[in-house]
Amino acid sequence: MKKNFTKRLIAVFSLAVSVTAGVIYACGGGDYWGYDYNSSFAPETYADASYRPLFFSSEERFYGIGYLDDGIGRFNSDITTDWSEYLRGKLSAEEVGFLLLDKNAAVIIEQLHEYGGNKRKQHPRPAVDLKEKRVKNFVDFLYEAKQLEAYSTTTYNYWDYESTTIPLAAKAMGAAWEKKYKTISGDDFLKNRYWFQTMKAYFYGEDKSEAIRFFDATAAAQPKNLLYYRALAYVAGVHYKAGEYAQSNYLYSLVFDQSPELRTVTAYNFRPQEQADFNQSLEMAQTPDEKAALWAMLGYYTNERKAIAEVYKLNPKSVHLEFLLTRLVNIEESKLNAYYSEVKSPKTYRSELKQKLDGSALKMVNEIAAAEKTSKPYLWHLASGYLSIYNQDYRFAQKQFDLVEKSAPRSELASNQLRLLRLINQLSATDKIDAKTEKSLVAELTWLNKTVPSQTIDGGKFRYNYALEWSRMYVSSLYAEQKNSVMAELFAPQKDYYYKSANLEAMKTLMKKKNWSDWEQLGMSIYRIKLSDIYEFQAIEATYANRIPEAIAFMEQVDTLAVLQGNPFNGKIKDCNDCDHAAVQKITYNKLEFLKKLQEMQAKIAGGEEVYNNALLVANAFYNLSYFGNARLFYNNPIIDEYGNYISERNQERLLSNKQANAYYQLALQATANPEQRAKCVYMMTKCERNAFYTDKYYKNNDYYGYPSVNFIAFNGYQKLKSEFSHTNYYNEVIEECGYFKKYLEKN
């Protein structure tokens, strides 16, 4: 039993090394997508806020806060408020806060304590009237408490296991506090403060068992306030340190049950080592509520479904049921919802969800919801309806949501949560998109796609992102089944869609349509590709195919024409795109102007006019249009969608190829008039040869981390340049600027 029980807890406990859980996540460098990347059920909607850190999070140790800090300063606000009320306005809230919390106050407190009523000393803080008894009590308390802080507020490096030492208060310090506590009478507030300081001194002292002894002897006389439960948590900690796990966990459960402020801390420290420990803790529990608290804490770590069942049997009204239910739903979601997953067949998708759903969990939630014995039956109806969607029980889910609407308290978050789940249910029940379906869904999908993203609902607690992406994917899958590729593309774009001419023309037809329906308007509003982008895509395709007149005709229909960053007709020995972009541009070209200039040069070549110069410039242009050149901006287009070092397979033939450039360099070579021109053409063709080598060995294999095993060869062009043109000035310029060629010469 020990082995299985420990195995279930070890994954959670392994993260529970104080702040280290947060540090591990922060250093991990992983992307954090938010709580709604696979969830549509916000636990904050109805569950008590004191449980918020215990809500389910797949990325954090504690929801919303990441990790549990060292606790220093955790109760500053409560302490300041309590003392301000005790002092009854004799000191301002700012003054109280300064003396309690500011590290610079220690010297002043010491001076105030020494000053007392001695008029011969200069008063260090005139605002503090020590003639007032309560003010004097406050100062004396602070003077003694500051000495204890040296032990109770010590921080240390959790990673430095060997050199870290934790100072312990001498036993005499605890005894001194206890003695002072016993002498106080007639001031319950002050006596309670000294009582807690005594507990703290013993807990951070050499003999921690004294904390148990003192608590057992005096606790009955104390009010059941925050200090009482903090002290009880100290006692639980001492028992844990002594290996008395059952007693420790039982005491932590009392604090968890009765002190909302300490729920996160006690949940963190709740550590049953094996089933026997937990069973012993249950035996110690004296009331059903105490047992319910134990089950609730265990449910946080292990089986929330089992915990819900046990807590419900003990007390259907237990507030602990709320956070356990939200964890059950959110954990179930995390197993069922695949973010951005492709829904190929709606029927298959729904069937798979139903198979994955925990049927026993759904049955339990439905039964509890039907009984309506909990303190918040509407939360159970909401969960029941939501889980029933996965079970394809859409009518039942609708009835559950109707019950929520009738009985649940109103809030912005609650209204939006219910509306979202209704939409998910309606869409999940849809098998076909027709005019009737469009009419019934358009308003709600417009709300989800357009209205919700423009708002911040209840501080961002509303979870809609997964539903937003899922709804688009689901609608697209329905259209795909109906062989309506255009509408399927609008709701879930596919990267290869426009690479089929039939698809491209079909989308253009829809976009040119004069009057869109409300449904088509919705699709167009969420679709990032515009008609202008399609024309630009066609122009780019035609350009790389060297169909320049056709490319110009398409580019003339583009709304906004980007200006190329460098001169696309320049061809240099060394490729340096950043250098080309930074250089002073004597003339600039937008995409259309570039194409028209290219057409002009091609016309001159065809007419036999300055063939060498024009062919060389056209070759440079095609070279710069490639991934290796300075005019990558030319293929900057949302359909092409290539912006980094990786070029997708569908675009490799266009963007990684220098075939067009090489052809024009050959044409220029044939028209050369001297060795200098021929040397230049040979070298520029060698660059194309080099790029082809790296394309085949490197870029097409998606090798981001290094070159192939063979990364240096004697290119044909290099050999020819050396053997035939070593007497030219251009040859020497290549040696000066091209380290690759220089290395080749050194090797040969």
LINGI-V303242 format. One record per residue. N is the residue number from 1. PHI is phi in radians with two decimals (* if undefined). NEAR is the number of other C-alpha atoms within 10 Angstrom. D_FIRST is the distance of its C-alpha to the first C-alpha in Angstrom with 1 decimal. Layout:
# LINGI-V303242
((N:PHI:NEAR:D_FIRST) (N:PHI:NEAR:D_FIRST))
This chain:
# LINGI-V303242
((1:*:9:0.0) (2:-1.07:11:3.8) (3:-1.07:10:5.5) (4:-1.19:10:5.5) (5:-1.12:15:6.1) (6:-1.14:16:8.5) (7:-1.06:12:10.0) (8:-1.23:13:11.0) (9:-1.63:17:12.7) (10:-1.11:13:14.2) (11:-1.11:12:17.1) (12:-1.38:14:18.3) (13:-1.15:16:17.8) (14:-1.12:10:19.6) (15:-1.62:16:22.6) (16:-1.60:18:22.5) (17:-1.85:13:24.8) (18:0.84:16:27.4) (19:-1.34:16:30.3) (20:-1.12:18:29.2) (21:-1.05:19:27.7) (22:-1.16:22:31.2) (23:-1.14:12:32.8) (24:-1.03:11:30.8) (25:-1.16:17:31.7) (26:-1.11:11:35.3) (27:-1.46:8:35.7) (28:-1.23:9:34.1) (29:1.33:8:37.3) (30:-1.35:9:35.7) (31:-1.31:8:37.5) (32:-1.95:10:36.4) (33:-1.68:10:37.6) (34:1.65:13:36.8) (35:-1.25:23:34.5) (36:-1.76:19:36.5) (37:-1.21:19:36.4) (38:-2.50:24:34.1) (39:-2.42:23:34.0) (40:-2.16:24:36.6) (41:-2.06:24:34.7) (42:-1.48:21:35.4) (43:-1.13:25:32.9) (44:-1.20:18:35.7) (45:-0.97:21:37.7) (46:-2.31:19:36.4) (47:-1.25:21:33.3) (48:-1.04:14:33.9) (49:-1.13:14:35.0) (50:-1.17:14:32.8) (51:-1.64:21:29.8) (52:-0.90:18:31.5) (53:-1.08:22:29.6) (54:-1.67:23:26.4) (55:-1.11:25:27.7) (56:-1.26:24:26.3) (57:-2.51:18:27.8) (58:-1.37:12:27.0) (59:-1.91:16:29.1) (60:-2.13:17:28.5) (61:-1.17:25:25.9) (62:-2.23:21:27.7) (63:-1.02:17:30.1) (64:1.48:14:33.7) (65:-2.12:12:33.4) (66:1.44:18:31.3) (67:-2.54:22:29.8) (68:-1.60:19:29.7) (69:-1.37:15:32.7) (70:-1.33:13:33.3) (71:1.56:10:34.3) (72:-1.17:11:37.8) (73:1.56:11:40.1) (74:-1.09:11:37.5) (75:-1.96:11:39.2) (76:-0.98:13:42.7) (77:-1.12:11:44.0) (78:-1.11:11:42.7) (79:-1.12:16:44.1) (80:-1.11:20:47.4) (81:-1.11:13:47.8) (82:-1.07:12:47.0) (83:-1.23:22:49.5) (84:-1.10:19:52.1) (85:-1.17:12:51.9) (86:-1.11:15:52.2) (87:-1.38:18:55.3) (88:0.91:11:57.0) (89:1.45:11:58.8) (90:-1.19:17:60.2) (91:-2.29:17:58.6) (92:-1.21:14:58.1) (93:-1.07:15:54.7) (94:-1.14:11:55.6) (95:-1.16:15:56.5) (96:-1.08:21:53.3) (97:-1.08:19:51.2) (98:-1.07:15:53.2) (99:-1.16:18:52.8) (100:-1.35:21:49.1) (101:-2.04:15:47.9) (102:-1.37:10:50.6) (103:-1.14:10:50.2) (104:-1.38:10:54.0) (105:-1.41:16:54.1) (106:-1.01:18:53.1) (107:-1.14:12:56.6) (108:-1.15:16:58.2) (109:-1.07:23:55.8) (110:-1.10:17:56.7) (111:-1.14:18:60.4) (112:-1.08:24:60.1) (113:-1.11:18:58.5) (114:-1.24:14:61.3) (115:-1.08:16:64.0) (116:0.90:16:63.2) (117:-1.93:14:66.6) (118:-1.35:9:68.5) (119:-1.27:8:71.4) (120:-1.31:7:72.4) (121:-1.65:12:69.4) (122:-1.30:11:69.3) (123:-1.20:19:66.8) (124:-1.33:14:64.2) (125:-2.58:13:63.1) (126:-0.93:9:65.9) (127:-1.18:11:63.8) (128:-1.64:18:61.6) (129:-1.54:17:63.7) (130:-1.30:20:62.5) (131:-1.29:10:64.7) (132:-1.30:12:62.3) (133:-1.04:11:59.8) (134:-1.19:18:56.8) (135:-1.15:19:57.7) (136:-1.09:18:58.1) (137:-1.05:14:54.7) (138:-1.08:20:53.1) (139:-1.13:23:54.8) (140:-1.10:17:53.9) (141:-1.10:17:50.2) (142:-1.09:19:50.1) (143:-1.02:20:51.8) (144:-1.35:17:49.1) (145:-1.18:16:46.2) (146:-1.07:17:47.4) (147:-1.20:13:46.8) (148:-1.27:22:43.2) (149:-1.06:14:42.7) (150:-1.05:12:43.1) (151:-1.84:19:39.6) (152:-1.50:19:37.9) (153:-2.04:13:39.1) (154:-1.23:12:38.7) (155:-1.94:11:37.5) (156:-2.66:13:36.5) (157:-1.38:9:35.7) (158:-1.20:11:32.0) (159:-1.59:9:32.6) (160:-1.64:9:34.6) (161:-1.29:9:31.9) (162:-1.47:6:34.3) (163:-1.65:9:37.3) (164:-1.28:12:35.9) (165:-2.19:11:36.5) (166:-1.89:12:35.7) (167:-1.17:13:38.5) (168:-2.05:18:37.5) (169:-1.23:22:39.8) (170:-1.13:15:41.4) (171:-1.01:16:40.4) (172:-1.12:13:44.0) (173:-1.15:17:43.8) (174:-1.09:26:41.2) (175:-1.09:15:43.3) (176:-1.14:12:46.4) (177:-1.11:22:44.7) (178:-1.10:20:43.6) (179:-1.10:14:47.1) (180:-1.11:14:48.6) (181:-0.99:19:46.2) (182:-1.20:11:47.5) (183:-1.49:8:51.1) (184:-1.45:13:50.9) (185:-2.55:9:52.2) (186:1.39:7:53.7) (187:-2.44:9:51.8) (188:-1.08:12:48.4) (189:-1.08:13:47.7) (190:-1.12:18:48.6) (191:-1.09:18:46.7) (192:-1.13:19:43.5) (193:-1.17:15:43.9) (194:-1.19:22:44.4) (195:-1.07:26:41.4) (196:-1.16:20:39.2) (197:-1.13:22:40.9) (198:-1.12:26:40.1) (199:-1.04:29:36.4) (200:-1.13:23:36.7) (201:-1.09:31:38.6) (202:-1.26:29:36.0) (203:-1.14:25:33.1) (204:-1.63:23:34.9) (205:-1.78:23:36.2) (206:-1.22:16:35.7) (207:-2.05:16:34.0) (208:-1.22:23:31.5) (209:-1.11:15:30.7) (210:-1.10:21:34.2) (211:-1.12:24:33.0) (212:-1.18:19:30.7) (213:-1.04:13:33.6) (214:-1.18:17:36.1) (215:-1.08:20:34.1) (216:-1.05:12:33.3) (217:-1.43:10:37.0) (218:-2.20:10:38.5) (219:-1.06:14:36.2) (220:-1.07:10:37.5) (221:-1.55:8:40.9) (222:-1.71:15:39.9) (223:-1.21:13:40.2) (224:-1.48:12:37.0) (225:-1.82:11:38.1) (226:-1.06:17:36.5) (227:-1.09:19:37.1) (228:-1.07:21:35.2) (229:-1.32:21:32.1) (230:-1.13:20:32.5) (231:-1.16:23:32.7) (232:-1.11:23:29.6) (233:-1.15:24:27.8) (234:-1.04:24:29.3) (235:-1.08:27:27.8) (236:-1.06:28:24.3) (237:-1.14:24:24.8) (238:-1.13:22:25.9) (239:-1.10:20:22.8) (240:-1.12:19:20.6) (241:-1.05:12:22.9) (242:-1.49:12:22.5) (243:1.43:12:18.7) (244:-1.65:15:18.5) (245:-1.20:25:16.1) (246:-1.08:27:15.7) (247:-1.11:22:19.5) (248:-1.04:27:20.2) (249:-1.14:30:18.3) (250:-1.09:26:19.9) (251:-1.16:27:23.3) (252:-1.08:30:22.9) (253:-1.17:31:22.2) (254:-1.11:21:25.5) (255:-1.14:27:27.3) (256:-0.99:26:25.9) (257:-1.27:23:27.1) (258:-1.79:16:30.5) (259:-2.18:19:31.7) (260:-0.97:15:32.0) (261:-1.13:17:33.4) (262:-1.90:20:30.2) (263:-1.11:22:27.7) (264:-1.16:18:27.4) (265:-1.09:18:27.1) (266:-1.23:25:24.4) (267:-1.11:21:22.4) (268:-1.12:23:22.7) (269:-1.55:20:21.6) (270:-1.28:26:18.6) (271:-2.41:22:15.7) (272:-1.14:22:12.4) (273:-1.42:17:10.6) (274:-2.75:18:7.1) (275:-1.02:16:6.4) (276:-1.06:15:8.2) (277:-1.05:20:11.0) (278:-1.13:21:11.6) (279:-1.08:13:11.8) (280:-1.13:15:14.2) (281:-1.09:22:16.2) (282:-1.06:22:16.6) (283:-1.16:12:18.0) (284:-1.29:15:20.4) (285:-1.07:18:21.7) (286:-1.76:9:25.1) (287:-2.36:10:26.2) (288:-1.00:15:25.0) (289:-1.15:19:26.0) (290:-1.16:24:23.8) (291:-1.16:23:20.7) (292:-1.09:28:22.0) (293:-1.11:27:22.2) (294:-1.08:27:18.6) (295:-1.13:24:17.6) (296:-1.10:29:20.3) (297:-1.17:26:19.2) (298:-1.16:22:15.6) (299:-1.12:23:17.5) (300:-1.10:20:19.5) (301:-1.65:19:16.7) (302:-2.15:16:14.5) (303:-1.78:15:15.4) (304:-1.14:25:18.9) (305:-1.15:20:19.6) (306:-1.08:16:16.8) (307:-1.11:24:18.0) (308:-1.05:28:21.6) (309:-1.05:17:21.0) (310:-1.24:18:19.5) (311:-1.11:27:22.2) (312:-1.09:18:24.9) (313:-1.12:13:24.2) (314:-1.34:17:24.4) (315:-2.79:17:27.5) (316:-1.04:20:29.1) (317:-1.58:18:31.3) (318:-1.00:21:28.7) (319:-1.19:20:29.9) (320:-1.14:26:26.4) (321:-1.09:28:26.4) (322:-1.09:23:29.1) (323:-1.22:28:27.4) (324:-1.13:27:24.2) (325:-1.15:22:26.5) (326:-1.12:25:28.3) (327:-1.13:21:25.2) (328:-1.02:22:24.2) (329:-1.15:26:27.8) (330:-1.16:24:28.2) (331:-1.19:17:25.0) (332:-1.11:18:26.1) (333:-1.01:19:29.5) (334:-1.08:17:28.3) (335:-1.49:13:27.0) (336:-1.69:19:30.1) (337:-1.63:17:32.9) (338:-1.84:15:34.2) (339:-1.11:16:36.7) (340:1.05:14:40.2) (341:-1.22:10:39.0) (342:-1.43:14:41.8) (343:-1.66:19:42.0) (344:-1.29:15:43.9) (345:-2.31:14:43.9) (346:-0.94:22:43.2) (347:-1.14:14:42.3) (348:-1.12:11:39.8) (349:-1.02:13:38.4) (350:-1.14:17:37.8) (351:-1.11:14:36.3) (352:-1.15:14:33.8) (353:-1.09:17:32.8) (354:-1.10:19:32.3) (355:-1.19:12:30.0) (356:-1.36:13:27.8) (357:-1.07:18:27.6) (358:-1.32:16:24.5) (359:-1.07:14:26.2) (360:-1.18:10:23.6) (361:-1.16:19:23.9) (362:-1.08:23:27.7) (363:-1.04:14:27.7) (364:-1.12:16:25.9) (365:-1.09:25:28.2) (366:-1.08:19:31.2) (367:-1.17:12:30.5) (368:-1.17:20:30.0) (369:-1.09:22:33.1) (370:-1.14:14:35.1) (371:-1.24:11:34.3) (372:0.90:15:35.6) (373:-1.77:13:33.9) (374:-1.37:19:32.6) (375:-1.28:14:34.7) (376:-2.33:20:35.6) (377:-1.05:21:35.8) (378:-1.12:23:37.8) (379:-1.13:22:34.8) (380:-1.24:26:32.9) (381:-1.11:26:35.9) (382:-1.10:27:36.2) (383:-1.15:25:32.7) (384:-1.06:26:33.1) (385:-1.10:31:36.3) (386:-1.15:28:35.1) (387:-1.15:24:32.1) (388:-1.18:25:34.4) (389:-1.07:24:36.7) (390:-1.12:24:34.1) (391:-1.53:21:33.9) (392:1.09:17:37.7) (393:-1.79:17:38.3) (394:-1.28:21:41.1) (395:-1.17:15:43.0) (396:-1.11:15:40.1) (397:-1.04:26:39.3) (398:-1.06:20:42.9) (399:-1.11:13:42.8) (400:-1.12:23:39.7) (401:-1.17:23:41.6) (402:-1.09:17:44.7) (403:-1.14:16:42.7) (404:-1.08:21:41.6) (405:-1.09:18:45.2) (406:-1.33:9:46.4) (407:-2.03:13:43.9) (408:-1.37:17:42.5) (409:-1.14:12:44.2) (410:-1.53:9:46.4) (411:-2.82:12:45.9) (412:-1.05:11:46.9) (413:-1.14:20:43.3) (414:-1.09:20:42.4) (415:-1.12:14:45.6) (416:-1.22:18:45.0) (417:-1.08:19:41.4) (418:-1.14:19:42.4) (419:-1.09:17:45.3) (420:-1.13:23:43.2) (421:-1.17:23:40.7) (422:-1.07:21:43.7) (423:-1.13:17:45.1) (424:-1.03:21:42.0) (425:-1.14:23:41.9) (426:-1.09:18:45.6) (427:-1.23:19:45.5) (428:-1.10:20:42.5) (429:-1.43:16:44.4) (430:-1.52:15:47.4) (431:-1.87:14:48.2) (432:-2.67:17:51.7) (433:-1.72:15:53.8) (434:-2.39:9:57.2) (435:-1.03:9:59.7) (436:-1.17:9:58.1) (437:-1.12:14:54.6) (438:-0.99:16:56.2) (439:-1.11:14:57.8) (440:-1.35:12:54.7) (441:-1.82:16:52.6) (442:-1.06:17:55.0) (443:-1.15:14:55.0) (444:-1.25:18:51.2) (445:-1.23:22:50.8) (446:-1.16:18:53.6) (447:-1.02:14:51.9) (448:-1.18:21:48.7) (449:-1.48:22:50.5) (450:-2.00:14:53.3) (451:-1.36:11:52.9) (452:-1.03:16:49.2) (453:-1.08:13:49.3) (454:-1.53:10:52.4) (455:-2.04:10:50.6) (456:-2.06:10:48.0) (457:-1.66:14:46.2) (458:0.88:13:44.6) (459:1.17:8:44.3) (460:1.52:10:42.9) (461:-1.31:16:39.8) (462:-1.20:24:41.0) (463:-1.78:23:39.2) (464:-2.27:26:41.7) (465:-1.08:22:41.7) (466:-1.10:18:39.3) (467:-1.08:24:41.1) (468:-1.06:18:44.4) (469:-1.19:18:43.7) (470:-1.11:22:41.9) (471:-1.09:21:44.8) (472:-1.14:22:47.3) (473:-1.11:24:45.4) (474:-1.18:24:45.0) (475:-1.06:23:48.7) (476:-1.05:27:49.6) (477:-1.16:26:47.5) (478:-1.12:22:49.4) (479:-1.14:21:52.7) (480:-1.07:18:51.7) (481:-1.14:15:51.1) (482:-1.55:13:54.5) (483:1.09:11:56.1) (484:-1.79:13:57.2) (485:-1.20:17:56.6) (486:-1.15:21:58.5) (487:-1.19:23:56.4) (488:-1.08:23:53.2) (489:-1.17:23:54.3) (490:-1.02:23:55.1) (491:-1.55:23:51.6) (492:-2.57:22:49.6) (493:-1.04:18:51.9) (494:-1.98:11:51.6) (495:-1.08:13:52.8) (496:-1.64:11:54.8) (497:-0.97:16:56.4) (498:-1.40:20:59.8) (499:-1.47:16:60.2) (500:-1.94:9:61.4) (501:-1.05:11:64.9) (502:-1.11:11:64.5) (503:-1.11:16:61.6) (504:-1.05:17:63.5) (505:-1.18:14:66.6) (506:-1.13:13:64.7) (507:-1.21:22:63.1) (508:-1.07:17:66.5) (509:-1.07:12:68.0) (510:-1.14:16:65.4) (511:-1.17:15:65.9) (512:-1.45:10:69.7) (513:-1.04:9:69.4) (514:-1.23:7:71.5) (515:-2.12:10:69.5) (516:-1.37:14:65.8) (517:-1.28:11:63.9) (518:-1.04:14:61.5) (519:-1.21:19:58.7) (520:-1.13:16:60.3) (521:-1.08:14:60.9) (522:-1.07:19:57.2) (523:-1.03:23:56.5) (524:-1.16:18:59.2) (525:-1.21:16:58.1) (526:-1.77:15:54.6) (527:-1.61:14:55.9) (528:-1.45:12:56.7) (529:-1.48:15:59.3) (530:-1.95:16:62.9) (531:-1.00:17:66.0) (532:-1.07:17:67.3) (533:-1.13:20:64.3) (534:-1.18:24:64.9) (535:-1.05:21:68.5) (536:-1.13:30:67.5) (537:-1.04:25:65.1) (538:-1.13:22:67.9) (539:-1.15:28:70.2) (540:-1.14:27:67.7) (541:-1.01:20:67.2) (542:-1.13:18:71.0) (543:-1.11:22:71.5) (544:-1.18:20:69.2) (545:-1.56:12:71.0) (546:1.06:14:74.3) (547:-1.87:14:75.5) (548:-1.17:20:76.8) (549:-1.01:16:79.2) (550:-1.12:15:76.3) (551:-1.08:24:74.0) (552:-1.09:23:76.7) (553:-1.07:16:77.0) (554:-1.25:20:73.3) (555:-1.13:25:73.1) (556:-1.16:17:76.0) (557:-1.74:17:73.8) (558:-1.45:18:71.1) (559:-1.18:13:71.0) (560:-2.14:13:70.1) (561:-1.83:16:71.1) (562:-1.27:13:69.3) (563:-1.62:16:71.5) (564:-1.17:19:70.6) (565:-1.42:21:69.8) (566:-2.24:25:71.9) (567:-1.39:22:75.0) (568:-1.25:26:73.8) (569:-1.69:22:77.0) (570:-1.44:17:76.6) (571:-2.28:20:75.6) (572:-2.09:14:74.8) (573:-1.11:16:74.0) (574:-1.89:11:70.7) (575:-1.33:15:68.3) (576:-2.55:12:67.3) (577:-1.06:17:66.6) (578:-1.08:11:66.0) (579:-1.11:11:69.4) (580:-1.08:19:71.1) (581:-1.23:15:69.6) (582:-1.39:10:70.6) (583:-1.17:12:74.1) (584:-1.12:11:77.0) (585:-1.65:12:77.5) (586:-1.18:6:81.2) (587:-2.53:7:80.4) (588:-2.08:15:77.3) (589:-2.31:19:76.3) (590:-1.47:15:74.1) (591:-1.06:24:72.6) (592:-1.25:22:75.6) (593:-1.06:17:78.2) (594:-1.06:20:76.5) (595:-1.12:20:76.7) (596:-1.17:16:80.3) (597:-1.16:14:81.2) (598:-1.08:22:79.5) (599:-1.10:18:81.5) (600:-1.07:14:84.6) (601:-1.18:21:84.0) (602:-1.12:19:83.3) (603:-1.13:13:86.5) (604:-1.17:14:88.4) (605:-1.08:19:86.9) (606:-1.10:11:87.9) (607:-1.56:10:91.4) (608:1.31:12:91.6) (609:-1.66:13:91.8) (610:0.77:13:90.4) (611:-1.03:21:88.0) (612:-1.03:22:86.5) (613:-1.10:16:85.7) (614:-1.21:23:84.4) (615:-1.14:26:82.4) (616:-1.11:27:80.8) (617:-1.18:23:80.0) (618:-1.16:28:78.5) (619:-1.06:31:76.5) (620:-1.03:25:75.2) (621:-1.08:25:74.3) (622:-1.15:26:72.2) (623:-1.08:31:70.6) (624:-1.24:27:69.7) (625:-1.27:27:68.3) (626:-1.42:24:65.6) (627:-0.97:24:62.4) (628:-1.50:19:64.3) (629:-1.77:23:67.1) (630:-1.62:28:67.9) (631:-1.99:26:68.0) (632:-1.01:20:64.4) (633:-1.03:21:65.0) (634:-1.07:23:67.0) (635:-1.66:25:63.9) (636:-1.28:16:62.0) (637:-2.74:16:61.3) (638:-1.12:16:58.3) (639:-1.43:21:58.6) (640:-1.03:22:58.9) (641:0.99:13:56.1) (642:-2.15:18:56.3) (643:-2.27:14:56.2) (644:-2.05:7:54.4) (645:-1.36:10:54.4) (646:-1.48:15:52.6) (647:-1.97:20:54.9) (648:-1.15:15:53.3) (649:-1.03:12:54.3) (650:-1.17:12:56.5) (651:-1.97:15:58.7) (652:-1.12:16:58.8) (653:-1.11:16:62.1) (654:-1.38:21:63.8) (655:-1.57:22:62.5) (656:-1.72:21:62.0) (657:-1.58:22:65.1) (658:-1.99:25:68.4) (659:-1.08:19:70.4) (660:-1.11:20:72.8) (661:-1.08:25:73.3) (662:-1.08:24:74.0) (663:-1.10:16:76.5) (664:-1.31:24:78.5) (665:-1.12:28:78.4) (666:-1.14:20:80.0) (667:-1.11:19:82.5) (668:-1.12:27:83.3) (669:-1.05:22:83.7) (670:-1.17:14:86.2) (671:-1.82:18:88.3) (672:-1.20:18:88.2) (673:-2.00:11:91.5) (674:-2.75:9:90.7) (675:-1.05:15:88.2) (676:-1.06:16:86.5) (677:-1.13:18:85.6) (678:-1.13:23:84.5) (679:-1.04:26:82.3) (680:-1.11:25:80.6) (681:-1.11:26:79.9) (682:-1.06:22:78.5) (683:-1.15:23:76.2) (684:-1.12:24:75.0) (685:-1.20:25:74.3) (686:-1.13:20:72.4) (687:-1.05:22:70.1) (688:-1.14:20:69.4) (689:-1.09:18:68.8) (690:-1.08:17:66.3) (691:-1.09:19:64.5) (692:-1.12:17:64.2) (693:-1.08:16:62.7) (694:-1.23:16:60.0) (695:-1.10:17:59.4) (696:-1.22:12:58.7) (697:-1.62:17:56.7) (698:-2.26:18:54.9) (699:-1.16:21:55.1) (700:-1.25:16:54.5) (701:-1.68:13:51.4) (702:0.96:14:49.9) (703:-1.56:12:49.6) (704:-1.47:10:49.1) (705:-1.87:7:48.2) (706:2.98:8:51.1) (707:-1.38:13:54.1) (708:-1.15:13:54.1) (709:-1.02:7:54.6) (710:-1.79:7:58.3) (711:-2.13:11:59.4) (712:-2.56:13:63.0) (713:-2.31:11:65.7) (714:-1.50:14:69.5) (715:-1.08:16:70.2) (716:-1.00:14:73.4) (717:-1.10:20:74.8) (718:-1.11:21:74.4) (719:-1.09:16:76.2) (720:-1.21:15:79.0) (721:-1.06:24:79.3) (722:-1.23:16:79.7) (723:-1.35:10:82.1) (724:-2.00:14:84.3) (725:-2.28:19:84.1) (726:-1.15:13:83.7) (727:-1.54:14:87.2) (728:-1.60:16:86.3) (729:-1.18:12:85.5) (730:-1.08:20:82.5) (731:-0.99:19:81.1) (732:-1.20:14:81.1) (733:-1.12:11:79.5) (734:-1.11:20:76.6) (735:-1.03:16:76.2) (736:-1.20:12:76.2) (737:-1.80:13:73.6) (738:-1.89:14:71.4) (739:-1.10:12:69.2) (740:-1.09:14:68.0) (741:-1.17:21:71.6) (742:-1.09:16:72.5) (743:-1.16:12:69.6) (744:-1.03:17:70.8) (745:-1.12:14:74.3) (746:-1.13:7:72.9) (747:-1.34:8:71.1) (748:-2.13:9:74.2))
